[in-house]
Amino acid sequence: MKFEPTLRRAGAVALSALLIGTAPAALFAETPADTLVIADAIDDIVSIDPHEAFEFSGVDLNNNLYDGLVEIDPTKPGELVPGLAESWSVDEDGVTYRFKMKSGITFSSGNPVTAETAANSLRRVVKLNKTPAFILTQFGFTAENVDQMIMAEGDTVILKTDKAYAPTFVYNCLTAGVAAIVDYDTVMANEVNGDMGNEWLKSNSAGTGAYVLRSFKANEGYVLEARADHWRGAPNLKTVLMRHVPEGATQRLMLEKGDIDVAREMTPTDIAGLEGNADVKVQNDVGGQIYYLAMNQKREALANPKVLEAMRWAVDYTGMTETILKGQWMVHQAFLPRGFLGALEETPYSLDLDKAKALMAESGVTLPLEVKLTVRNNQERMDIAQQIQNTFGQIGINLTLDVADGATALGTYRAREHDITLQTWGPDYPDPHTNASTFAMNPDNSDAANATGFLAWRTAWDPGELGAMTAAAVEERDGEKRRAMYEEIQRKHRDGSAFLLMFQQMSQTALRANVEGFYTGGATDSVAYWTVTK
């Protein structure tokens, strides 16, 4: 450990300089035993205020700085466990939730965590009203009523929703990053011009998490320092250093040299290049993104049930996941990612061109059918589009690729001007309603509604009974019944909607061989640093 004593003496300030300054790569040529060094692309961070952060890297960071009333067990993605609340319950009225706070927990400032502080923190989300606030405001909270809807009585936070929902829906939403509990007094002491401390929290932390932010510089990195007195127990590693390194090839070289412990932006080529290296290993996890095709129901031929069914049998799902998508995506044919309540793992469709051709013949549509496929100008998406173009062409559907940048492709989709579009979708919070509502609900299918938040609206598809089924599922209080409802909704959607679900994201993380306990959060959570050993 050539540089370990120096790093320990230097402390957080010097570590920050090493990370964000111009220290030579050789300086990290064996990472200290008590430090986790990570390379990732973190240029998506807009804000690290937990009540504003909504990008992957910012939420990952905050998951280690803050805790919520309810948490997800990082070792068992999707499983709810006590966070700052030791227990919770809902009254018989179905709208009053009570969260009994744990005692003895403090923020990194030393301020005690109380029910009043927790209530103020949740109220701040609503009053600040940044991008992720909808995760809480969907329960009927507004800036005008939140002081009466979220309250504190003694050691209990009381939360009242506008109507009775499935309790799991409420609890799952409270595990989202936006529901993190902040040190309200400290944050408000740094308020400027009524911003509720928002600007200050963009470069500081004020949480109960396992780590405290010591340094952050956008597009360069951050340094975290462990809290020895954390309520879960002291983290195994004292320091976390994040380095912004967007290139997979560079990350691979750094990992092989021992300059970093974890590489999170490796391409399939980079991963393949690590084979045979005993000093490193690759960890595979599921992610939350779903790849799908959306067929515009304003196009008469694309609204033909036989044509839609034929398409499901004309995709080489396995072929793509074993070649161009190897290690990055797996076959998945339902709108809920694995890891979510009610997610389906069955994949009934496979490439069967004879069956697809027969269905096209039965459709009565004049062949060949000329169709435009809108696709973002991204290599992976282009590869998928070209594969689909090939197999669709063999059943009489001639696809012309309409290639555009991401913003233009999305704009075409949101304006309902596409024929078919290739897109991905990721959940906004760890509850099945997040995807069910957008894939299977469309309250007003008129152009005037402009309901772009509903993917069903974007593709001009009326879900019919699925809309009512989804509305019922989000209010079902029995967890197992709710699971079964989402399973039924997905099967009906999979087999009879205007969508063709194809793949779920895989997350490949490359690590030094001595690193254990690095949890990426799967499809329902964010990364955990406090579980890591080396």
TAURQUI-V343417 format. One record per residue. N is the residue number from 0. RES is the residue in three letters. PHI is phi in radians with two decimals (* if undefined). PSI is psi in radians with two decimals (NA if undefined). OMEGA is omega as a letter, one per 30 degrees, with the letter a starting at -180 (none if undefined). Layout:
n={N	N}
res={RES	RES}
phi={PHI	PHI}
psi={PSI	PSI}
omega={OMEGA	OMEGA}
This chain:
n={0	1	2	3	4	5	6	7	8	9	10	11	12	13	14	15	16	17	18	19	20	21	22	23	24	25	26	27	28	29	30	31	32	33	34	35	36	37	38	39	40	41	42	43	44	45	46	47	48	49	50	51	52	53	54	55	56	57	58	59	60	61	62	63	64	65	66	67	68	69	70	71	72	73	74	75	76	77	78	79	80	81	82	83	84	85	86	87	88	89	90	91	92	93	94	95	96	97	98	99	100	101	102	103	104	105	106	107	108	109	110	111	112	113	114	115	116	117	118	119	120	121	122	123	124	125	126	127	128	129	130	131	132	133	134	135	136	137	138	139	140	141	142	143	144	145	146	147	148	149	150	151	152	153	154	155	156	157	158	159	160	161	162	163	164	165	166	167	168	169	170	171	172	173	174	175	176	177	178	179	180	181	182	183	184	185	186	187	188	189	190	191	192	193	194	195	196	197	198	199	200	201	202	203	204	205	206	207	208	209	210	211	212	213	214	215	216	217	218	219	220	221	222	223	224	225	226	227	228	229	230	231	232	233	234	235	236	237	238	239	240	241	242	243	244	245	246	247	248	249	250	251	252	253	254	255	256	257	258	259	260	261	262	263	264	265	266	267	268	269	270	271	272	273	274	275	276	277	278	279	280	281	282	283	284	285	286	287	288	289	290	291	292	293	294	295	296	297	298	299	300	301	302	303	304	305	306	307	308	309	310	311	312	313	314	315	316	317	318	319	320	321	322	323	324	325	326	327	328	329	330	331	332	333	334	335	336	337	338	339	340	341	342	343	344	345	346	347	348	349	350	351	352	353	354	355	356	357	358	359	360	361	362	363	364	365	366	367	368	369	370	371	372	373	374	375	376	377	378	379	380	381	382	383	384	385	386	387	388	389	390	391	392	393	394	395	396	397	398	399	400	401	402	403	404	405	406	407	408	409	410	411	412	413	414	415	416	417	418	419	420	421	422	423	424	425	426	427	428	429	430	431	432	433	434	435	436	437	438	439	440	441	442	443	444	445	446	447	448	449	450	451	452	453	454	455	456	457	458	459	460	461	462	463	464	465	466	467	468	469	470	471	472	473	474	475	476	477	478	479	480	481	482	483	484	485	486	487	488	489	490	491	492	493	494	495	496	497	498	499	500	501	502	503	504	505	506	507	508	509	510	511	512	513	514	515	516	517	518	519	520	521	522	523	524	525	526	527	528	529	530	531	532	533}
res={MET	LYS	PHE	GLU	PRO	THR	LEU	ARG	ARG	ALA	GLY	ALA	VAL	ALA	LEU	SER	ALA	LEU	LEU	ILE	GLY	THR	ALA	PRO	ALA	ALA	LEU	PHE	ALA	GLU	THR	PRO	ALA	ASP	THR	LEU	VAL	ILE	ALA	ASP	ALA	ILE	ASP	ASP	ILE	VAL	SER	ILE	ASP	PRO	HIS	GLU	ALA	PHE	GLU	PHE	SER	GLY	VAL	ASP	LEU	ASN	ASN	ASN	LEU	TYR	ASP	GLY	LEU	VAL	GLU	ILE	ASP	PRO	THR	LYS	PRO	GLY	GLU	LEU	VAL	PRO	GLY	LEU	ALA	GLU	SER	TRP	SER	VAL	ASP	GLU	ASP	GLY	VAL	THR	TYR	ARG	PHE	LYS	MET	LYS	SER	GLY	ILE	THR	PHE	SER	SER	GLY	ASN	PRO	VAL	THR	ALA	GLU	THR	ALA	ALA	ASN	SER	LEU	ARG	ARG	VAL	VAL	LYS	LEU	ASN	LYS	THR	PRO	ALA	PHE	ILE	LEU	THR	GLN	PHE	GLY	PHE	THR	ALA	GLU	ASN	VAL	ASP	GLN	MET	ILE	MET	ALA	GLU	GLY	ASP	THR	VAL	ILE	LEU	LYS	THR	ASP	LYS	ALA	TYR	ALA	PRO	THR	PHE	VAL	TYR	ASN	CYS	LEU	THR	ALA	GLY	VAL	ALA	ALA	ILE	VAL	ASP	TYR	ASP	THR	VAL	MET	ALA	ASN	GLU	VAL	ASN	GLY	ASP	MET	GLY	ASN	GLU	TRP	LEU	LYS	SER	ASN	SER	ALA	GLY	THR	GLY	ALA	TYR	VAL	LEU	ARG	SER	PHE	LYS	ALA	ASN	GLU	GLY	TYR	VAL	LEU	GLU	ALA	ARG	ALA	ASP	HIS	TRP	ARG	GLY	ALA	PRO	ASN	LEU	LYS	THR	VAL	LEU	MET	ARG	HIS	VAL	PRO	GLU	GLY	ALA	THR	GLN	ARG	LEU	MET	LEU	GLU	LYS	GLY	ASP	ILE	ASP	VAL	ALA	ARG	GLU	MET	THR	PRO	THR	ASP	ILE	ALA	GLY	LEU	GLU	GLY	ASN	ALA	ASP	VAL	LYS	VAL	GLN	ASN	ASP	VAL	GLY	GLY	GLN	ILE	TYR	TYR	LEU	ALA	MET	ASN	GLN	LYS	ARG	GLU	ALA	LEU	ALA	ASN	PRO	LYS	VAL	LEU	GLU	ALA	MET	ARG	TRP	ALA	VAL	ASP	TYR	THR	GLY	MET	THR	GLU	THR	ILE	LEU	LYS	GLY	GLN	TRP	MET	VAL	HIS	GLN	ALA	PHE	LEU	PRO	ARG	GLY	PHE	LEU	GLY	ALA	LEU	GLU	GLU	THR	PRO	TYR	SER	LEU	ASP	LEU	ASP	LYS	ALA	LYS	ALA	LEU	MET	ALA	GLU	SER	GLY	VAL	THR	LEU	PRO	LEU	GLU	VAL	LYS	LEU	THR	VAL	ARG	ASN	ASN	GLN	GLU	ARG	MET	ASP	ILE	ALA	GLN	GLN	ILE	GLN	ASN	THR	PHE	GLY	GLN	ILE	GLY	ILE	ASN	LEU	THR	LEU	ASP	VAL	ALA	ASP	GLY	ALA	THR	ALA	LEU	GLY	THR	TYR	ARG	ALA	ARG	GLU	HIS	ASP	ILE	THR	LEU	GLN	THR	TRP	GLY	PRO	ASP	TYR	PRO	ASP	PRO	HIS	THR	ASN	ALA	SER	THR	PHE	ALA	MET	ASN	PRO	ASP	ASN	SER	ASP	ALA	ALA	ASN	ALA	THR	GLY	PHE	LEU	ALA	TRP	ARG	THR	ALA	TRP	ASP	PRO	GLY	GLU	LEU	GLY	ALA	MET	THR	ALA	ALA	ALA	VAL	GLU	GLU	ARG	ASP	GLY	GLU	LYS	ARG	ARG	ALA	MET	TYR	GLU	GLU	ILE	GLN	ARG	LYS	HIS	ARG	ASP	GLY	SER	ALA	PHE	LEU	LEU	MET	PHE	GLN	GLN	MET	SER	GLN	THR	ALA	LEU	ARG	ALA	ASN	VAL	GLU	GLY	PHE	TYR	THR	GLY	GLY	ALA	THR	ASP	SER	VAL	ALA	TYR	TRP	THR	VAL	THR	LYS}
phi={*	-0.96	-1.85	-1.04	-1.03	-1.08	-1.11	-1.13	-1.23	-1.15	1.38	-1.12	-1.11	-1.18	-1.04	-1.06	-1.11	-1.11	-1.29	-1.65	-1.47	-2.07	-1.07	-1.12	-1.01	-1.09	-1.07	-1.74	-1.21	-2.92	-1.17	-1.01	-1.12	-1.78	-2.26	-1.84	-1.93	-2.12	-1.99	-2.72	-1.64	-2.06	-1.35	-1.46	-1.17	-1.73	-2.69	-1.95	-1.12	-1.08	-1.58	-2.19	-1.03	-2.53	-1.79	-0.97	-1.18	-1.18	-1.21	-1.01	-1.03	-1.16	-1.09	-1.80	-1.78	-2.34	-2.27	-1.97	-1.11	-2.10	-2.17	-1.87	-1.16	-1.09	-1.46	-2.40	-0.86	1.72	-1.55	-1.36	-2.40	-1.05	-1.90	-1.36	-1.69	-1.46	-2.77	-2.62	-2.77	-2.18	-1.23	-1.09	-1.22	1.37	-2.15	-1.87	-1.90	-2.17	-2.13	-1.48	-1.33	-1.22	-1.78	1.48	-1.53	-2.16	-1.34	-1.11	-1.32	1.74	-1.15	-1.27	-1.53	-2.17	-1.08	-1.14	-1.09	-1.11	-1.10	-1.07	-1.12	-1.18	-1.11	-1.03	-0.96	-1.22	-1.27	-1.19	0.96	-1.51	-0.84	-1.41	-1.06	-1.05	-1.08	-1.70	-1.20	-1.16	-1.59	1.69	-1.38	-2.30	-1.05	-1.39	-1.91	-1.12	-1.16	-1.64	-1.63	-2.18	-2.38	-2.24	-2.30	1.07	-1.70	-2.18	-1.59	-1.96	-2.16	-2.01	-1.62	-1.30	-2.76	-1.36	-2.02	-1.07	-0.95	-1.08	-1.08	-1.11	-1.12	-1.08	-1.13	-1.31	-1.52	-1.15	-0.99	-1.15	-1.60	-1.06	-1.59	-1.84	-1.29	-1.03	-1.11	-1.16	-1.07	-1.22	-1.18	-1.89	-1.21	-2.32	0.92	1.28	-1.52	0.95	1.34	-1.07	-1.13	-1.11	-1.29	-1.39	-2.47	-2.43	-2.12	-2.61	-2.24	-1.91	-1.18	-1.19	-2.26	-2.06	-1.28	-1.86	-2.79	-2.57	-2.39	-0.95	1.14	-2.25	2.77	-2.65	-2.21	-2.06	-2.07	-1.19	-1.70	-1.15	-1.78	-1.11	-1.12	-1.44	1.92	-1.10	-1.04	-1.18	-1.97	-1.32	-2.38	-2.13	-2.01	-1.79	-2.06	-1.33	-2.35	-1.31	-1.54	-1.06	-1.12	-1.17	-1.04	-1.06	-1.11	-1.11	-1.17	-1.15	-1.35	1.58	-1.28	-2.33	-1.69	-2.41	-2.10	-2.01	-2.24	-1.58	-1.45	-0.96	-1.14	-1.12	-1.07	-1.06	-1.22	-1.52	-1.01	1.59	-1.59	-1.26	-1.49	-2.30	-2.58	-2.11	-1.93	-1.86	-2.35	-1.51	-2.03	-1.72	-1.30	-2.16	-1.61	-2.66	-1.84	-2.13	-1.80	-1.15	-1.35	-1.31	-1.57	-0.92	-1.13	-1.39	-1.65	-1.31	-0.97	-1.18	-1.14	-1.08	-1.17	-1.03	-1.06	-1.13	-1.68	-2.04	-2.00	-1.54	-0.97	-1.14	-1.00	-1.24	-1.27	-1.67	-2.23	-1.17	-1.97	-0.96	1.39	-1.84	-2.49	-2.19	-1.11	-2.70	-2.18	-2.51	-1.41	-1.65	-1.16	-0.98	1.91	-1.56	-0.97	1.44	-1.12	-1.74	-1.82	-1.23	-2.30	-1.29	-1.70	-2.55	-1.20	-2.51	-1.16	-1.12	-1.12	-1.13	-1.11	-1.09	-1.16	-1.12	-1.14	-1.23	-1.19	1.41	-1.34	-1.21	-1.91	-1.30	-1.60	-1.62	-2.40	-1.73	-1.94	-1.45	-2.50	-1.24	-1.34	-2.35	-1.00	-1.07	-1.19	-1.13	-1.08	-1.11	-1.03	-1.20	-1.11	-1.17	-0.99	-1.15	-1.30	-1.10	-1.06	-1.32	-1.96	1.69	-1.94	-1.58	-1.66	-1.80	-1.37	-1.73	-1.60	-2.59	-1.22	-1.00	-1.13	-1.20	-1.09	-1.16	-1.08	-1.08	-1.13	-1.16	-1.56	1.03	-1.89	-1.52	-1.62	-2.17	-2.31	-1.72	-2.47	-2.14	-2.49	-2.15	-1.19	-1.57	-2.72	-1.44	-2.41	-1.04	-1.11	-1.02	-1.60	-1.05	-1.13	-1.52	-1.52	-2.20	-2.24	-2.79	-1.03	-2.52	-1.50	-1.26	-1.05	-1.12	-1.10	0.88	-1.53	-1.16	-1.21	-1.76	-1.11	-1.06	-1.14	-0.99	-1.81	1.02	-1.89	-1.62	-1.24	1.04	-1.11	-1.11	-1.08	-1.19	-1.11	-1.21	-1.09	-1.27	-1.14	-1.31	-1.88	-1.24	-1.51	-1.49	-1.03	-1.24	-1.11	-1.12	-1.00	-1.11	-1.12	-1.19	-1.10	-1.16	-1.02	-1.17	-1.14	-1.11	-1.17	-1.03	-1.62	-2.49	-1.77	-1.55	-2.00	-2.15	-1.47	-2.19	-2.44	-2.03	-1.08	-1.95	-1.93	-1.92	-2.01	-1.74	-2.35	-1.11	-1.08	-1.54	-1.52	-2.26	1.30	-1.59	-1.83	-1.46	1.72	1.04	-1.52	-2.01	-2.44	-2.06	-1.17	-2.07	-1.65	-1.24	-1.61	-1.40	-2.22	-2.74}
psi={1.20	-0.69	0.05	-0.85	-0.71	-0.78	-0.71	-0.70	-0.58	-0.65	-3.02	-0.64	-0.82	-0.65	-0.71	-0.75	-0.69	-0.69	-0.86	-0.30	-2.53	0.64	2.41	2.63	-0.59	-0.38	-0.46	0.33	0.17	1.95	2.49	2.61	-0.46	0.25	2.38	2.10	2.15	2.46	2.26	2.91	1.93	0.38	0.05	-0.15	2.15	-0.71	2.62	0.17	2.08	-0.34	0.08	-0.56	2.30	0.17	2.73	-0.87	-0.67	-0.69	-0.66	-0.84	-0.87	-0.43	-0.33	-0.16	-0.39	2.81	2.79	3.13	-0.72	2.44	2.91	2.31	2.02	-0.42	-0.24	1.31	2.28	-0.26	2.12	2.37	2.76	2.41	-1.96	-0.31	2.35	-0.39	2.84	2.76	2.86	2.40	2.94	-0.41	-0.22	-0.02	-0.17	2.01	2.43	2.26	1.93	2.11	2.56	2.68	2.70	0.02	2.42	2.73	2.97	-0.37	-0.28	-0.20	2.46	2.60	2.10	2.91	-0.66	-0.74	-0.75	-0.75	-0.77	-0.65	-0.80	-0.62	-0.64	-0.67	-0.83	-0.74	-0.63	-0.69	0.88	-3.13	-0.86	0.06	-0.44	-0.42	-0.54	-0.66	-0.28	-0.19	0.19	0.11	2.37	2.89	-0.50	-0.55	-0.11	-0.51	-0.43	-0.33	-0.43	2.01	3.01	2.34	1.89	-2.14	0.36	2.32	2.26	2.20	2.19	2.16	2.87	-0.35	3.03	2.14	2.95	2.21	-0.64	-0.54	-0.82	-0.84	-0.73	-0.72	-0.53	-0.16	-0.18	2.70	-0.58	-0.35	0.22	2.49	2.13	2.78	1.54	-0.73	-0.77	-0.75	-0.82	-0.44	-0.30	0.35	2.45	2.16	0.71	0.34	0.12	0.59	0.22	-0.80	-0.71	-0.69	-0.08	-0.14	0.19	2.86	2.68	1.11	-2.99	0.17	3.04	-0.36	2.78	2.42	2.18	-0.44	2.44	2.28	2.09	2.40	0.22	-0.84	-3.05	2.84	2.28	2.50	2.33	2.60	1.97	-0.42	0.41	2.56	-0.39	-0.21	2.76	2.35	2.71	-0.59	2.35	-0.51	2.49	2.19	2.09	2.27	2.23	1.83	1.64	-0.33	2.16	-0.69	-0.67	-0.74	-0.72	-0.79	-0.73	-0.70	-0.77	-0.56	-0.33	0.20	-0.43	2.80	-0.52	2.33	2.18	0.09	0.83	2.38	2.88	-0.62	-0.75	-0.74	-0.79	-0.57	-0.24	-0.16	2.32	-0.10	1.90	-0.21	-0.16	2.87	2.86	2.29	2.25	2.26	2.82	2.66	-3.08	-0.18	2.52	2.31	2.38	2.81	2.47	2.16	2.08	2.07	-0.04	-0.31	1.99	-0.81	-0.58	-0.16	-0.02	2.09	-0.63	-0.65	-0.78	-0.72	-0.70	-0.71	-0.64	-0.46	0.10	0.40	2.28	1.26	-0.98	-0.72	-0.72	-0.69	-0.28	-0.09	-1.57	-0.39	0.24	2.19	-0.20	-0.51	2.63	2.76	2.27	2.25	0.60	2.79	-0.23	2.20	2.63	2.42	-0.37	2.65	2.20	0.09	2.47	2.36	-0.13	2.50	1.44	-0.32	2.48	3.01	2.02	1.52	-0.57	-0.77	-0.71	-0.72	-0.72	-0.71	-0.67	-0.66	-0.68	-0.38	-0.46	0.02	2.41	2.25	2.63	2.62	2.10	2.10	2.55	2.31	1.95	2.23	2.47	2.49	1.30	2.40	-0.81	-0.79	-0.64	-0.69	-0.77	-0.81	-0.72	-0.62	-0.78	-0.68	-0.71	-0.88	-0.63	-0.66	-0.51	-0.20	0.19	0.22	1.88	1.97	2.26	2.16	2.11	1.63	2.28	2.88	2.92	-0.78	-0.71	-0.74	-0.73	-0.68	-0.71	-0.75	-0.84	-0.42	0.03	0.68	0.11	2.89	-1.23	2.50	2.50	2.11	2.92	2.73	2.39	2.60	2.58	-0.41	2.77	0.97	2.52	-0.41	-0.45	-0.74	-0.62	-0.73	-0.63	-0.53	-0.43	0.21	2.50	1.40	-0.50	1.88	0.09	2.67	-0.62	-0.42	-0.60	0.73	1.15	-0.28	-0.30	2.05	-0.55	-0.69	-0.75	-0.56	0.24	0.64	2.28	1.96	-0.17	-2.20	-0.39	-0.53	-0.83	-0.65	-0.68	-0.70	-0.63	-0.65	-0.62	-0.18	-0.09	2.12	-0.32	2.07	-0.75	-0.66	-0.69	-0.73	-0.83	-0.62	-0.75	-0.59	-0.75	-0.75	-0.77	-0.66	-0.76	-0.71	-0.79	-0.70	-0.22	0.33	-3.12	0.21	2.59	1.81	2.36	-0.88	2.65	2.48	2.45	2.49	2.09	2.07	2.27	2.33	2.71	2.61	-0.41	-0.02	2.21	2.72	0.47	1.86	2.17	-0.23	-0.15	-2.52	-0.23	-0.14	-3.01	3.04	2.57	2.18	-0.45	-0.19	-0.12	2.43	2.82	NA}
omega={a	a	a	a	l	a	a	l	a	a	a	a	l	l	l	l	l	a	a	l	a	l	l	a	a	a	a	a	l	a	a	a	a	a	l	a	a	l	a	l	a	a	l	a	l	a	l	l	a	l	l	a	a	l	a	a	l	l	l	l	a	l	a	l	a	l	l	l	l	a	l	l	a	a	a	a	l	a	a	l	l	l	l	l	l	l	l	a	l	a	a	l	l	a	a	a	a	a	a	a	l	l	l	l	l	l	a	l	a	l	a	l	a	l	a	l	l	l	l	a	l	l	l	l	a	a	l	l	l	a	a	a	a	a	l	a	l	l	l	a	l	l	a	a	a	l	l	a	l	a	l	l	a	a	a	l	l	a	a	l	a	l	a	l	l	l	l	l	l	a	l	l	l	l	a	a	a	a	l	l	a	l	a	a	l	l	a	l	l	l	l	l	l	a	l	l	a	a	a	a	l	l	l	l	a	a	l	a	a	a	l	l	l	l	l	l	a	l	l	l	l	l	l	l	a	l	a	a	a	a	l	a	a	l	a	a	a	a	l	l	l	l	l	l	a	a	a	a	l	l	a	l	l	a	a	l	a	l	l	l	a	l	a	a	a	l	l	l	l	l	a	a	l	a	l	l	a	a	a	l	a	a	a	l	l	l	a	a	l	l	l	l	l	a	a	a	l	l	a	a	a	l	l	a	a	l	l	l	l	l	a	l	a	l	l	a	a	a	a	a	l	a	a	a	a	l	a	a	l	l	l	a	l	a	l	l	l	a	l	l	l	a	l	l	l	l	a	a	l	a	l	a	l	l	a	l	l	l	l	l	l	a	a	a	l	a	f	l	a	a	l	l	l	a	l	a	a	a	a	a	l	l	l	a	a	l	l	l	a	a	l	l	a	l	l	l	a	a	l	a	l	a	a	l	a	a	a	l	l	l	l	l	a	l	a	a	a	l	l	l	l	a	l	l	l	a	l	l	a	l	a	a	a	l	a	a	a	l	a	l	l	a	a	a	a	l	a	a	l	a	a	l	l	l	l	l	a	a	l	a	l	a	l	a	a	l	l	l	l	l	l	a	a	l	a	a	l	a	a	l	a	l	a	l	l	l	l	l	a	l	l	a	a	a	a	a	l	a	l	a	a	a	l	a	l	l	l	l	l	a	l	a	a	a	l	l	l	a	a	a	l	a	a	a	l	a	l	l	a	a	a	l	l	none}
